[in-house]
Amino acid sequence: MSVLLSKHLVFALDYPDFASAAPILPLLAGRVGVVKIGLELFLGEGPGIVSRIRDKSGVEVFLDLKLHDIPATVERSVRNLKKLGVDYLTLHTAGGREMLSKAADAAGDSMKILGVTVLTSSGLSTLKETGLELKDDAAMEDLVKKRAVLAMESGLAGVICSGHEAAGVKERCGAGFLAVTPGIRPAWSLGTGDDQKRVMTPERALAAGADMLVVGRPIRDAADPGWAVDQILKEMAAGKGPE
């Protein structure tokens, strides 16, 4: 079961450099299907980090840069990033239809473009600070679903959304449209306190329809990362059911 479930688990390599990230990679072999390279690591090491991580881990690479710029700039950036051989790339759906469509066209079939709907670190108060006033969580979910539909219509492979919105995204966009969910906190790590606001356990997120779960600090900060992954896979099994 763990091998089958591993394709649904993404480990976020939230490290400042390759030397810090390298020791954990062998512990994840056969347990995690995708590793995510974020902005910190990409800027710290440069584009070459993609091949180094792939060679070290042997799994798919998720490049989480959350691009958001004028359409032509994003289009050219996607063409450059495609040369690195990444499997997944993120951008902000707030960039609009033209930006999203140009990114999808530039990616072609070589990599999957995922649109960030609303960051899981953002709550209603955060959005209000930026001029977007939503009256309640239902309005937040509606915004996520609207952005997901925009992403689907623009040719993206899926979106990044919290577990709280995954079911609505799948209902609106269909089973083949990916719902990738960060802000995952295993049952044994809830209440530890961090900057994520809209969190959910692995079991609940998969049961809600999430296709891929992004997990970082519960694995990274564990005394035994291998044990942490195994426990997360057990929770995922309860939510996913038989493969």
N, C-alpha and C positions, 0 to 999 in steps of 0.2 A: 504493500500500500504506500509506503513512504516514497518509493521510487516513482510511482505514478503521480503522487501528490506533489512531488518536488517541482514539476513543471508549472505549478501554480504559485510557487514561492519565489519571491525576488528579494535578494539581500542587498540592502543599501550600503555601499562602501563609503560611509561617511568618515573618511580619514583625510588628513592633510597631505599625505604623500604615499608613494608606493611602498616604501620601507615599512610604514605603519600598517598598511593593508595586507601585505604579502603573507604574514604568519597565519592569518585566519583562513585563507583560501583553501589550503589542503583539508581543513576540518569540515568544509562545506561540500566536498566532492561527493556526488551521489545523493546529496540531500537537498540542494538548492539548484533550480533550473536556470536561473537568471541572476546576474549581478548588475547592480545599478551604479553607474559612475555619475556623481553629482558635480556641481559647479566647482566646489572647493578642490576636489581631487583633480579635475580636468585642468583647472587653472594652475594648480601646483605642479603638475607633471607635464602638461601639454598633450597634444593629440596622440602621441605615442603610447599613452597610458592604455588606450583601447586594446592594442595588440598585446601589450604586456599582461593585462588582466586576462584576456582570452587565452593566451598561451599558458598562463599559470593555473587557470581554473577550468578551462575546457567547456565552459557553458556560454549561453547567449549573453550579449552585452546590451544593456539598457543605458543610453546616454541621456541624462536628465538635465538638459540645459534650459528648458522653459523659454524658448525663443519668443520674442515679441518685438517686432520692428516693422518698418514699412514692407509691403509685400515683396518688392524686388530684392531687398536685402535678405529677407528670410529665405526666399527662393534660392539665391546664390549660396547662402550659408548651408542650406540643406544639401545642395549639390556637392559642396566641399566635404561635409560630414559623411555623406554617403560613401565617399572614397575610403573612409576609415573601416568600413565593414561592420558598422553597428547594426543591431537587430531592431532596436526600438529608439525613438527620439521624441522628446516632448517639446511642445510649444503652447503658448497661452491662447485659448479660444477667444479671449477678449480682443485679439488682434483682428477679428472679423473674417468674413467669408472669403474675400480676395486673398488675404494672407494665407488662410488655411488651404484654399484650393491650390495656390501656387506651390505651397510646401508639399502637398500630397502629390502633385504632378511631378515635382522635382525628385521625390523619393521613389516614385514608380513602384515596382514590385520588390525592390532591394531591401527596404526596411519599412517598418510599421511606424507611422506617425500617430502619436497620442496627444490629445488636447487636454490641457489642464483646465478644469471647469472653475472651481473655487478651491484655493489652497486649504488643506485640512487644518492649518494653523489659524485660519481666519474664521471668526465668528461674526455675529450680526454687528457687534460694535466696531470691529475692524473694518467691515464694509462701509459702515456709516461714516467713519473717519475719511474714507476716500470718496465720499459723495454718493454712495449707493445705499439708499435706505430701504431695508426690508423689514417688514413688521414682525415676522416670526419665522420659525424653522420651516414652516410649510412654504413660505415665500423663497427661502434659501433653496429648498429642494426644487421648486419650480424653475428657479434661475439655472440650476445645474442641468435640469432636463432640457431646457431651451438651448443651452450651450452645447449639450450633447447632440441634440438634433442638428444644430448648425454644423458641428464637426462631422457627423455622418453624411449630411448632404454635401459637404465640401470634400468628401473622399477620404477622410481619416479612418484609421483602423479601429480607433476606440478613444476613450477618454480616461482621465484621472479624476476620480471622485471618491468621496468618503463612503464607507460602508452604509451610512444612513441613506445615501441616494442611489446605491447600486441597483436596487430593485426597480426604482422608477426609470433609471436609464435603460435597463434591459427591457422593461415593458414598452418604453417609447421607441427604442432603436432596434430591438430584436436580439436574438440569441447570438448571432454572429458578430455583433459589435462589442468590442472588448470594454469591460469595466475593470480598470486597474485601481486598486484601493490601497493608499498609504494610511498612516495613522492607525496601524494595526498594533494592538496591545494584547498579548496573551493574558489569560485570566490571572496568572500568577504575578504579572507585572503591573496590573491596574492600580492606580492611585499613587504611583511613584513620583508623579509630577514632572511635566516637561512642557514644551511650547505647543504641543498638539492639542487641539480643542475638540474636534469631532472624531473621536476614536471609537474603535470597535474591536471585539475579540475575533480571532481567526475563524472560530466556529460560526459566529453570527454573520460575519462578512460573506463567507462562502454560501451560507444558507440563503443570504439575501440576493445572491446572484453574481457576486464578484468573481471575475475570472482569474485574476492574479493579485496576490497580496504582497505589498512592499513592507518589509520589516527591517529596521535598522538597529536602534540602540538596545532592544531587548536581547538581541543576539550579540551585538558588538560588546556590550558592557557586562555580559554574563561571565561568571567565573569559569564556566565551561561552555563555550559557544556551541560545541557539538551537541551537548545535552539540551541546550536551549532550542536548537533547531528540531531535535527529536520531539520535544514537548509540544512545539508549535505544530509539527506535522500530525501529532495525535489529536490536537484540538481541531485541526483542519479536517481530519478524517470524520469527525463527528458532524461537521457542517456540510461536507461534500457528499458523503455517502459512498457506496460502491462505485468504482470506476468502470 
